[in-house]
Amino acid sequence: MDKHVRDMMTLLKTIRFWKTTDRIGPEIPWTHWRLYHKPWMVKFCKRKFKHFGENAEFRPGAYAIACSKISLGKRVVIRPGTMLSADPRPKEAGITIEDDVMLGPGVHIYVNNHTYTDRKKSIHDQGYEPSKDVVLKKGCWVGANVILLPGVTIGKNSVVGAGSVVTKSIPAYSVAVGSPAKVIKKIK
């Protein structure tokens, strides 16, 4: 087969992937440019996400994997550098971000983790633990560069300090900071 024909077939396969993949990110230019123009962003995100609330925004430079398993509530803004990573496998975990949740830039949310229990195998070859939903309850605030791990729920109107690593759920009306994040006070 002629090199130009192979190159054209590769390009067409790439474009088809860009158009149909269940993800958003800068590495997918076919769709990422839509995020720069708000009306196009809203229309695009309503089509991609499980739920995309009124006045929600997904800004350029953010990533979402398995968009069809991610719900964004009203007035939620996903800022640049943020990674929302739901599980693309059928019947596995997703991410729910309820109304009025504030997220700083660079927040990472993961619903699964690698298995590493077999000492005889490379971690690369061991697969994944079962995935667990991550939920951010109404009105909470997650600071810049926070990492939320599988199974975590951030309670209503709680605050997670910038740079924290959240390994366990945070109750409602709490302030949590650190790595691993710990509740340091209650909001009265």
C-alpha positions as CSV (number, residue, x, y, z in Angstrom):
1,M,0.0,0.0,0.0
2,D,1.2,3.5,-0.9
3,K,2.6,5.5,2.0
4,H,0.3,8.4,1.3
5,V,-2.7,6.1,1.5
6,R,-1.6,4.6,4.8
7,D,-1.0,8.1,6.2
8,M,-4.5,9.2,5.1
9,M,-6.1,6.1,6.6
10,T,-4.2,6.8,9.9
11,L,-5.5,10.4,9.9
12,L,-9.1,9.3,9.2
13,K,-8.9,6.7,12.1
14,T,-7.5,9.4,14.4
15,I,-10.3,11.9,13.5
16,R,-12.9,9.2,14.0
17,F,-11.4,8.5,17.4
18,W,-11.4,12.2,18.3
19,K,-15.1,12.5,17.3
20,T,-16.4,9.4,19.1
21,T,-14.2,9.0,22.3
22,D,-15.8,9.4,25.7
23,R,-13.3,11.9,26.9
24,I,-12.3,15.6,26.6
25,G,-8.9,17.1,26.8
26,P,-6.3,19.2,25.0
27,E,-4.9,16.1,23.3
28,I,-8.2,15.8,21.3
29,P,-8.2,18.9,19.1
30,W,-11.3,17.9,17.1
31,T,-13.4,18.7,20.2
32,H,-11.2,20.7,22.5
33,W,-11.5,23.9,20.5
34,R,-15.2,24.0,21.3
35,L,-14.4,24.8,25.0
36,Y,-13.1,28.3,24.0
37,H,-16.5,29.6,23.0
38,K,-19.1,29.3,25.8
39,P,-22.2,28.6,23.7
40,W,-20.4,25.8,21.8
41,M,-18.9,24.5,25.1
42,V,-22.3,24.3,26.7
43,K,-23.9,22.4,23.7
44,F,-20.9,20.1,23.5
45,C,-20.8,19.3,27.2
46,K,-24.5,18.7,27.4
47,R,-24.0,16.0,24.8
48,K,-20.9,14.5,26.4
49,F,-21.6,14.4,30.1
50,K,-24.1,12.3,32.0
51,H,-25.5,15.6,33.3
52,F,-24.3,19.1,32.7
53,G,-26.1,21.6,34.9
54,E,-27.2,25.2,34.2
55,N,-24.4,27.7,34.2
56,A,-21.8,24.9,34.5
57,E,-18.5,25.3,32.6
58,F,-15.8,23.0,31.4
59,R,-12.8,25.2,30.6
60,P,-10.0,24.6,28.1
61,G,-7.0,22.7,29.6
62,A,-9.2,20.4,31.7
63,Y,-9.5,16.7,31.2
64,A,-12.5,14.3,31.6
65,I,-12.2,10.5,31.1
66,A,-15.5,8.6,30.7
67,C,-17.6,11.8,30.4
68,S,-20.8,9.7,30.2
69,K,-20.2,8.7,33.8
70,I,-19.6,12.3,35.1
71,S,-22.4,14.6,36.4
72,L,-21.7,18.3,36.9
73,G,-24.3,20.3,38.8
74,K,-25.5,23.9,38.4
75,R,-22.8,26.6,38.6
76,V,-19.9,24.1,38.7
77,V,-16.7,25.3,36.9
78,I,-14.0,22.8,35.9
79,R,-10.8,24.8,35.6
80,P,-7.6,24.2,33.6
81,G,-5.4,21.4,34.8
82,T,-8.3,19.5,36.4
83,M,-8.6,15.8,35.8
84,L,-11.9,14.0,36.2
85,S,-11.2,10.3,35.7
86,A,-14.3,8.1,35.9
87,D,-14.1,4.4,35.0
88,P,-14.7,3.7,31.3
89,R,-15.5,0.1,31.8
90,P,-19.2,-0.8,31.7
91,K,-21.1,-0.8,35.1
92,E,-18.2,0.8,36.9
93,A,-17.9,3.9,39.0
94,G,-18.4,7.6,38.1
95,I,-18.1,11.1,39.5
96,T,-21.0,13.2,40.8
97,I,-20.4,16.9,41.5
98,E,-23.5,18.5,42.9
99,D,-24.8,22.1,42.5
100,D,-22.7,25.1,43.6
101,V,-19.5,23.1,44.2
102,M,-16.3,25.2,43.8
103,L,-13.1,23.6,42.5
104,G,-9.7,25.3,42.3
105,P,-7.5,24.6,39.3
106,G,-5.6,21.3,39.1
107,V,-8.0,19.2,41.1
108,H,-7.6,15.5,40.3
109,I,-10.5,13.0,40.9
110,Y,-10.0,9.3,40.5
111,V,-12.5,6.4,40.9
112,N,-10.0,3.5,40.6
113,N,-6.4,2.6,41.5
114,H,-3.9,0.0,40.3
115,T,-3.7,-3.4,41.9
116,Y,-0.3,-4.1,43.4
117,T,-0.7,-7.3,45.5
118,D,1.2,-9.8,43.5
119,R,5.0,-9.4,44.2
120,K,5.8,-11.6,41.2
121,K,4.1,-9.4,38.6
122,S,4.9,-5.9,37.4
123,I,2.2,-3.5,38.7
124,H,1.7,-2.6,35.1
125,D,0.4,-6.2,34.5
126,Q,-1.9,-6.4,37.6
127,G,-4.9,-4.4,36.4
128,Y,-7.1,-2.3,38.6
129,E,-8.9,-2.5,42.0
130,P,-12.7,-2.3,41.7
131,S,-13.7,1.3,41.1
132,K,-15.6,3.4,43.6
133,D,-17.8,6.4,43.0
134,V,-16.6,9.9,44.1
135,V,-19.2,12.4,45.2
136,L,-18.9,16.1,45.9
137,K,-22.0,17.3,47.8
138,K,-23.7,20.6,47.3
139,G,-21.8,23.7,48.2
140,C,-18.5,22.2,49.0
141,W,-15.2,23.9,48.1
142,V,-12.2,21.9,46.9
143,G,-9.0,23.9,46.8
144,A,-6.3,24.0,44.1
145,N,-4.3,20.9,43.3
146,V,-6.3,18.6,45.6
147,I,-6.4,14.9,44.9
148,L,-9.6,12.9,45.6
149,L,-9.1,9.1,45.7
150,P,-11.7,6.3,45.0
151,G,-14.8,6.1,47.2
152,V,-14.5,9.5,48.7
153,T,-17.5,11.8,49.5
154,I,-16.9,15.4,50.3
155,G,-19.8,16.5,52.6
156,K,-22.2,19.4,52.0
157,N,-20.6,22.9,52.5
158,S,-17.2,21.4,53.5
159,V,-13.8,22.8,52.6
160,V,-10.7,20.8,51.5
161,G,-7.5,22.9,51.7
162,A,-5.3,23.4,48.6
163,G,-2.8,20.6,48.0
164,S,-4.6,18.0,50.2
165,V,-4.8,14.3,49.3
166,V,-8.2,13.0,50.4
167,T,-8.2,9.2,51.1
168,K,-11.3,9.1,53.3
169,S,-14.7,10.8,53.1
170,I,-15.0,14.3,54.7
171,P,-18.3,14.9,56.7
172,A,-20.6,17.8,56.0
173,Y,-19.7,21.3,57.4
174,S,-16.0,20.4,57.9
175,V,-12.6,21.9,57.0
176,A,-10.0,19.2,56.1
177,V,-6.4,19.7,55.1
178,G,-3.2,17.7,54.6
179,S,-1.9,14.5,53.1
180,P,-3.8,12.5,54.0
181,A,-6.5,15.0,54.6
182,K,-7.8,15.3,58.2
183,V,-10.7,17.3,59.6
184,I,-9.3,20.3,61.5
185,K,-12.5,22.0,62.4
186,K,-16.3,22.1,62.0
187,I,-18.1,24.9,60.3
188,K,-20.8,26.3,62.7
